[in-house]
C-alpha cells in the first residue's frame, strides 16, 4: 500500500483533505484519528504535524506527503523532494527590520535574525555568504525586534500590515514563494503516479469549466479565436445545417469575459458546467 502523510491540522489540513476526497480517496472520518486505511485504493493515511511530514517522507518511513514548500526546505531533509505544486496555501517570505536601518540582506551581517523557519533562512543567507545569529521562534516573530530579542525578522508576509503594526519595514529580496506541495521520498513508490495523476485531475477540474453554446456555422473561426480550448473545440451539427453546437474547456477565471465575447459575435444558448474530475 502507498503510505501518504497528510497534515493533521492548520491551514494545510482542510484543503489537503478536500483534494484527496475529490481525487477519489477515503480519508479519516474523525479529526482525532491519526491513521486510516483506504483498502479500495490501496493507500494508508498518516495524519501528522505539517512541520514533521518532510522528515517522515525524507527518511523513507512514509512514501509521499502533502506539506508546504517552506516546511520542506526548512526541514533540510536530503531524501525529501517536491514532485508537484498543489496550488493552495500560498505565502511569501521576506525580511523586515526597523524603518531606515536596512536596505538589503548584506546589512544583516553579524546581527540577530528571528524566524520560525531557521533552516530556510540559514540556507538562504549561507548561499549569499552572510553570517547571522539565527533566533528560532515558534510564533509572534514580528515582536522579536521590539522586545530586543533580534535585530531583524524573516517571516511570512501577506499584506505587510502585521509587520507595519509592529514598527517594521520590509527590505531585501523575497526569500521564497511557497505553497502546498506533494513530496516524495528517496524511492519511487508504487501508486505514486496514480496519486499524482488524480491530484492533477483535481487541479484541472478546479481551474477549468466546460462551455457549451450554439453558433452559426459561418462564425466558427471567430468563436475559436475567443475560446480555443486546450486542444480543439468539439463541434457537432444541429438539425439546422447553418448552426453547430460547440463544447470547449475554458479557464474558470475568464469564463464571464469569454461568455460575453461569444455572445457578442453571435453565439447563443451559452451554458457553463463545472468539471468534477479530469485526466488531461
C-alpha positions in Angstrom: 0.0 0.0 0.0 1.1 3.6 -0.7 1.8 5.4 2.6 0.7 9.0 2.5 1.4 11.7 5.1 -1.4 14.2 5.4 -1.4 17.4 7.6 -3.4 16.8 10.7 -4.2 20.5 11.4 -3.5 24.0 10.4 -4.1 25.9 7.1 -2.9 22.9 5.0 -5.1 20.2 6.6 -8.6 21.1 5.3 -7.8 21.8 1.7 -5.5 18.7 1.5 -8.3 16.5 2.8 -10.7 18.0 0.3 -8.3 17.4 -2.6 -7.8 13.8 -1.6 -11.5 13.3 -1.4 -12.1 14.9 -4.8 -9.4 12.6 -6.1 -11.4 9.5 -5.0 -9.7 8.6 -1.8 -11.4 7.9 1.5 -9.7 9.6 4.4 -10.5 9.8 8.1 -14.0 10.4 9.4 -12.9 11.7 12.9 -10.5 14.6 13.1 -8.8 12.9 16.1 -7.8 9.8 14.0 -4.0 9.7 13.3 -4.2 6.7 10.9 -6.7 5.3 8.5 -6.7 2.8 5.6 -8.4 3.1 2.2 -8.4 -0.6 1.1 -10.2 0.1 -2.2 -7.4 2.5 -3.4 -4.7 0.6 -1.6 -3.4 3.5 0.4 -2.7 4.3 4.1 -3.1 7.8 5.5 -0.9 9.0 8.4 -2.1 12.3 9.9 1.0 14.3 11.1 2.1 17.8 12.0 2.8 19.6 8.8 6.3 20.5 10.0 7.2 16.8 10.6 6.0 15.5 7.2 9.2 16.2 5.3 11.1 14.3 8.0 9.0 11.2 7.8 8.9 11.1 4.0 12.6 12.1 3.5 13.6 9.2 5.9 11.6 6.7 3.8 9.3 5.9 6.7 6.4 7.1 4.5 6.2 7.2 0.7 4.7 10.6 -0.1 3.1 13.5 1.7 1.4 16.9 1.5 3.2 19.8 3.2 4.3 23.4 2.5 7.3 24.1 0.3 8.6 26.3 3.1 8.4 23.4 5.6 10.1 21.1 3.1 13.0 23.4 2.7 13.2 24.3 6.4 13.5 20.6 7.3 16.6 20.2 5.1 16.0 16.5 4.6 18.1 15.3 1.7 15.7 12.4 0.9 12.6 14.6 0.6 11.8 16.1 -2.8 9.0 18.2 -4.3 7.2 16.5 -7.1 4.1 18.7 -7.7 2.8 22.1 -6.6 -0.8 21.8 -5.4 -1.8 25.5 -5.8 -3.1 26.4 -2.4 -1.8 27.8 0.9 0.4 30.3 -0.9 2.7 32.5 1.1 5.7 34.9 0.6 8.7 35.1 2.9 10.5 38.4 3.5 13.0 40.1 5.8 11.9 43.1 7.9 13.5 45.4 10.4 13.2 48.9 11.8 12.5 51.6 9.1 15.6 53.0 7.6 18.1 50.6 9.3 18.3 48.1 6.4 18.4 48.4 2.7 19.5 44.8 1.7 20.3 41.5 3.2 24.0 42.3 3.3 23.2 44.7 6.2 22.3 41.7 8.3 25.9 40.6 8.6 26.7 39.7 12.2 23.3 40.6 13.5 20.4 38.6 15.0 17.5 37.4 12.8 14.4 35.9 14.4 12.3 33.4 12.5 10.1 30.3 12.8 12.0 28.8 9.8 15.6 28.7 10.9 16.6 26.1 8.3 15.1 28.0 5.4 16.6 31.4 6.5 20.0 29.9 7.3 20.2 28.2 3.8 19.2 31.4 2.1 21.8 33.5 3.8 24.5 30.8 3.5 24.1 30.9 -0.3 24.9 34.6 -0.2 27.8 34.3 2.3 26.0 36.3 5.0 26.7 35.2 8.6 24.0 35.9 11.2 22.8 34.7 14.5 19.5 32.9 13.9 17.0 33.2 16.7 14.4 30.4 16.4 10.9 31.2 17.5 7.7 29.3 17.2 5.4 32.3 16.6 4.8 36.0 17.0 8.1 36.6 15.2 7.2 40.3 14.5 7.5 41.1 18.2 11.2 40.0 18.4 12.7 43.3 17.4 10.5 45.4 19.7 11.3 43.1 22.6 15.1 43.2 21.9 15.4 39.5 21.0 16.6 40.2 17.5 17.7 43.0 15.1 15.5 41.8 12.2 13.0 39.1 11.4 12.2 36.8 8.5 8.6 35.8 8.3 5.6 35.1 6.1 4.2 38.3 4.5 0.7 38.7 3.1 -0.2 42.4 3.0 2.6 43.5 5.4 0.1 45.0 7.8 1.2 42.9 10.8 4.8 43.9 10.3 4.0 47.6 10.0 1.9 47.5 13.1 5.0 46.1 14.9 7.0 49.1 13.6 8.9 47.0 11.0 9.7 47.7 7.3 10.2 45.0 4.6 13.6 45.0 2.9 15.7 42.9 0.6 14.7 40.2 -1.8 11.9 37.6 -1.5 13.3 34.5 0.4 10.7 32.2 -1.0 7.3 31.9 -2.8 5.7 28.9 -1.1 2.5 26.9 -1.5 1.3 23.4 -0.7 3.3 20.7 -2.5 3.2 16.9 -2.9 6.6 15.5 -1.8 8.1 12.1 -2.2 10.9 10.2 -0.5 14.2 8.8 -1.9 12.5 5.9 -3.7 9.6 5.9 -6.2 6.8 4.0 -4.5 4.2 2.0 -6.4 1.0 4.0 -6.5 2.6 7.5 -6.6 1.9 8.0 -10.3 -1.8 7.2 -9.8 -2.0 9.6 -6.8 -0.2 12.3 -8.9 -2.4 11.8 -11.9 -5.5 12.1 -9.7 -4.4 15.2 -8.0 -3.5 16.8 -11.3 -7.1 15.9 -12.4 -8.4 17.8 -9.3 -6.3 20.8 -10.1 -7.5 20.8 -13.7 -11.2 20.5 -12.6 -10.7 23.5 -10.3 -9.0 25.5 -13.0 -11.3 24.9 -15.9 -15.0 24.8 -16.8 -16.9 23.5 -19.8 -18.6 26.0 -22.1 -21.4 24.8 -24.4 -23.0 27.1 -27.0 -24.8 27.1 -30.3 -23.3 29.1 -33.2 -23.9 29.9 -36.8 -21.5 27.8 -38.9 -20.1 30.8 -40.6 -18.8 32.2 -37.2 -16.8 29.1 -36.1 -13.4 30.6 -36.7 -14.2 33.8 -34.8 -15.5 31.7 -31.9 -12.4 29.5 -31.8 -10.3 32.7 -31.6 -12.2 33.7 -28.5 -12.2 30.2 -26.8 -9.7 27.9 -28.4 -9.8 25.2 -25.7 -6.9 23.0 -24.6 -6.5 21.3 -27.9 -9.5 22.0 -30.1 -13.3 22.6 -29.5 -15.8 19.8 -30.1 -18.1 20.8 -32.9 -21.4 18.9 -33.6 -24.0 19.5 -36.3 -27.5 20.7 -35.3 -30.8 20.0 -37.1 -30.4 23.4 -38.8 -27.5 22.9 -41.2 -26.4 26.5 -40.7 -25.9 26.1 -37.0 -23.5 23.9 -34.9 -23.1 23.0 -31.2 -19.7 23.8 -29.7 -18.1 22.5 -26.4 -14.8 23.8 -25.1 -12.8 23.8 -21.9 -12.0 27.3 -20.7 -10.1 28.8 -17.7 -12.6 29.4 -14.9 -11.1 32.9 -14.2 -12.0 34.0 -17.8 -15.4 32.5 -18.1 -17.6 35.6 -17.9 -15.5 37.5 -20.3 -15.5 34.6 -22.8 -19.3 34.3 -22.5 -19.7 38.0 -23.2 -17.4 37.8 -26.3 -19.1 34.7 -27.6 -22.5 36.3 -27.3 -21.2 39.4 -29.0 -20.2 37.5 -32.1 -23.5 35.6 -32.3 -23.3 32.5 -30.1 -26.5 31.7 -28.2 -27.7 29.2 -25.5 -24.3 29.6 -23.8 -24.0 27.3 -20.8 -21.2 26.7 -18.3 -20.7 23.4 -16.5 -18.5 22.5 -13.5 -15.9 19.8 -14.1 -15.8 17.2 -11.2 -12.7 15.3 -12.4 -10.4 15.3 -15.3 -7.4 13.5 -16.9 -5.6 15.8 -19.3 
